[in-house]
Amino acid sequence: MNKIIKIVFIIFFIFTININAYAVNELPFKNMLISKKPVEYNNIIFNDYYDDNINLNNQKSKVYMLNFWATWCLPCKEEMPYLDNLQIINGLEVFPINVGEENKEKTKNFFKKLEIKNLSIYFDIENRLVNLFKLRGLPTTIILNQDKKEIARIVGLVDFSDKKFIDWLSRYLN
């Protein structure tokens, strides 16, 4: 009888270890892709609301999230408040970059209706970044490390307040 209990305990222990190992490696979202080797891009430049160029090389942060969206995109509308809450995390810079052809006033109203308080408005004039990152849909979020290399990408709507994502992100913020 003791032998059976030991065998059951060992099997349970092994099974528990495997589950925990899998949970550690599990991605926060099914639509998240991790770069096995961080991808480097040159000239990540976009415009702010006032048409000034923003060059990511001039920014100093530990992690950058470039979120590509448009006012006509319903999943983007749902996702934007989650991004707004992320902006307050120390060491993280969130850049919501409008890729639609909407005018500034329409974009400003979009933020106002959603009560976006922590984010600024940016634009990808002439779709330079759309082409650079080879985007295939909206919303798409590109996550870059402090060296401005892509470490992950999320295609589609996600809840950025999800604890699994915050835990994953915190590895790069410490």
C-alpha positions as CSV (number, residue, x, y, z in Angstrom):
1,M,0.0,0.0,0.0
2,N,2.8,2.4,0.9
3,K,4.4,1.7,-2.5
4,I,1.2,2.7,-4.3
5,I,0.9,5.9,-2.4
6,K,4.6,6.8,-3.3
7,I,4.0,6.0,-7.0
8,V,0.8,8.2,-7.0
9,F,2.7,11.0,-5.2
10,I,5.6,10.8,-7.7
11,I,3.2,10.9,-10.7
12,F,1.3,13.8,-9.2
13,F,4.6,15.6,-8.5
14,I,5.9,15.1,-12.0
15,F,2.6,16.2,-13.5
16,T,2.6,19.3,-11.3
17,I,6.1,20.2,-12.4
18,N,5.2,19.9,-16.1
19,I,2.1,22.1,-15.7
20,N,4.1,24.7,-13.9
21,A,6.9,24.6,-16.5
22,Y,4.3,25.0,-19.3
23,A,2.6,27.9,-17.5
24,V,5.9,29.8,-17.2
25,N,6.5,29.5,-21.0
26,E,2.8,30.1,-22.0
27,L,2.2,33.3,-23.9
28,P,-0.3,35.8,-22.4
29,F,-2.4,35.8,-25.6
30,K,-3.0,33.3,-28.4
31,N,-2.5,36.1,-31.0
32,M,0.9,37.1,-29.6
33,L,4.1,36.2,-31.4
34,I,7.5,36.3,-29.7
35,S,10.6,37.1,-31.8
36,K,13.1,34.3,-31.2
37,K,15.8,36.8,-32.2
38,P,14.8,40.4,-31.6
39,V,14.3,42.2,-34.9
40,E,16.1,45.5,-35.5
41,Y,14.5,48.3,-37.5
42,N,16.0,51.5,-38.8
43,N,14.3,54.9,-38.7
44,I,11.2,54.3,-36.6
45,I,9.8,57.7,-37.2
46,F,6.2,58.9,-37.0
47,N,4.4,62.2,-36.3
48,D,2.8,63.6,-33.3
49,Y,-0.5,65.6,-33.3
50,Y,1.3,68.8,-34.2
51,D,3.1,67.2,-37.2
52,D,6.5,67.1,-35.5
53,N,8.6,64.0,-36.2
54,I,9.1,61.5,-33.4
55,N,12.2,59.4,-33.8
56,L,12.1,56.4,-31.5
57,N,15.9,56.5,-31.3
58,N,15.6,59.8,-29.3
59,Q,13.3,58.2,-26.7
60,K,14.6,56.7,-23.5
61,S,12.6,53.9,-22.0
62,K,12.9,50.2,-21.2
63,V,9.9,49.0,-23.3
64,Y,8.0,50.6,-26.2
65,M,4.6,49.6,-27.4
66,L,3.7,50.9,-30.9
67,N,-0.1,50.3,-31.3
68,F,-1.4,50.7,-34.8
69,W,-5.1,51.6,-35.0
70,A,-7.8,53.7,-36.8
71,T,-11.0,55.4,-35.7
72,W,-13.1,53.1,-37.9
73,C,-11.7,50.0,-36.3
74,L,-14.1,48.6,-33.7
75,P,-11.6,46.3,-32.0
76,C,-9.2,49.4,-31.7
77,K,-11.9,51.3,-30.0
78,E,-12.3,48.5,-27.4
79,E,-8.6,48.1,-26.9
80,M,-7.6,51.8,-26.5
81,P,-8.7,52.2,-22.9
82,Y,-6.5,49.2,-21.9
83,L,-3.6,50.9,-23.6
84,D,-4.4,54.2,-21.8
85,N,-4.1,52.4,-18.4
86,L,-0.7,50.9,-19.4
87,Q,0.9,54.2,-20.1
88,I,1.2,54.9,-16.4
89,I,3.6,52.0,-15.9
90,N,7.1,53.3,-15.2
91,G,9.6,52.3,-17.9
92,L,7.0,51.8,-20.6
93,E,6.1,54.1,-23.4
94,V,2.9,53.5,-25.4
95,F,2.6,55.1,-28.8
96,P,-0.9,54.8,-30.3
97,I,-0.2,55.4,-34.0
98,N,-3.2,56.2,-36.2
99,V,-2.8,54.6,-39.6
100,G,-6.2,55.7,-41.0
101,E,-6.7,58.7,-43.2
102,E,-8.8,60.5,-40.5
103,N,-8.2,64.1,-39.8
104,K,-6.8,65.3,-36.5
105,E,-10.2,66.5,-35.2
106,K,-11.8,63.1,-35.8
107,T,-8.9,61.4,-34.0
108,K,-9.1,63.9,-31.1
109,N,-12.8,63.2,-30.8
110,F,-12.2,59.5,-30.8
111,F,-9.8,59.9,-27.7
112,K,-12.3,62.3,-26.0
113,K,-15.3,59.9,-26.4
114,L,-13.2,57.1,-24.9
115,E,-11.9,59.3,-22.1
116,I,-8.3,58.6,-23.0
117,K,-6.2,60.6,-20.5
118,N,-2.7,59.2,-20.5
119,L,-1.9,58.7,-24.2
120,S,-1.0,61.2,-26.9
121,I,-2.1,61.0,-30.5
122,Y,0.4,60.0,-33.2
123,F,0.1,59.4,-37.0
124,D,1.9,57.2,-39.5
125,I,2.0,59.7,-42.4
126,E,2.2,57.9,-45.8
127,N,2.1,54.5,-44.0
128,R,5.9,54.3,-43.6
129,L,5.7,52.2,-40.5
130,V,2.8,50.1,-41.9
131,N,5.3,49.1,-44.6
132,L,8.3,48.9,-42.3
133,F,6.6,46.5,-39.9
134,K,4.6,44.7,-42.7
135,L,1.4,45.1,-40.9
136,R,-1.5,42.9,-41.9
137,G,-4.4,44.1,-39.8
138,L,-5.7,46.4,-37.0
139,P,-5.1,46.7,-34.2
140,T,-1.5,45.5,-34.2
141,T,0.9,46.2,-31.4
142,I,4.6,46.0,-31.8
143,I,6.6,45.6,-28.6
144,L,10.2,46.8,-28.6
145,N,12.9,46.4,-26.0
146,Q,15.1,49.3,-24.8
147,D,17.4,48.8,-27.8
148,K,14.3,49.4,-30.1
149,K,14.3,45.8,-31.3
150,E,11.0,44.0,-31.8
151,I,10.6,41.3,-29.1
152,A,6.9,40.6,-29.7
153,R,3.9,41.5,-31.8
154,I,0.2,41.2,-31.1
155,V,-2.2,41.1,-34.0
156,G,-5.8,41.8,-33.0
157,L,-7.7,42.8,-30.0
158,V,-6.4,42.0,-26.5
159,D,-7.0,43.1,-22.9
160,F,-3.7,44.7,-21.9
161,S,-4.8,44.6,-18.3
162,D,-4.6,40.8,-18.2
163,K,-2.4,39.7,-15.4
164,K,-0.5,37.2,-17.6
165,F,0.5,40.0,-19.9
166,I,1.5,42.4,-17.1
167,D,3.7,39.6,-15.6
168,W,5.2,38.9,-19.0
169,L,5.9,42.7,-19.6
170,S,7.4,43.2,-16.1
171,R,10.3,40.9,-17.1
172,Y,11.5,43.6,-19.5
173,L,10.8,46.5,-17.1
174,N,13.0,45.3,-14.3
